[in-house]
């Protein structure tokens, strides 16, 4: 089993994430190799809440180019939207 700290990278505080927090859903950036049961266990362990659903999506890295003609690409990453049990919340501050 992977440690919970290596599965969940950070909480995503964005406009969409703030809107979803009102619906008892929170966004996390997670490791690309993490699956839904691992994400559920990690969030429950780190924040002491009960998770009812996990939705994941892989976000493709963007093409970037500096001052030269050489182009590169940023890393792919995975986003997880976690739904918590009614009445529970995560303190974002």
Secondary structure, DSSP 8 states (H G I E B T S, - for coil): ---HHHHEEEE--SHHHHHHHTTTEEEEEE-TT--HHHHHHHHHHHH---EEEEEEEEE---EEE-SSS-EEE---EEEEEEEE-TT------
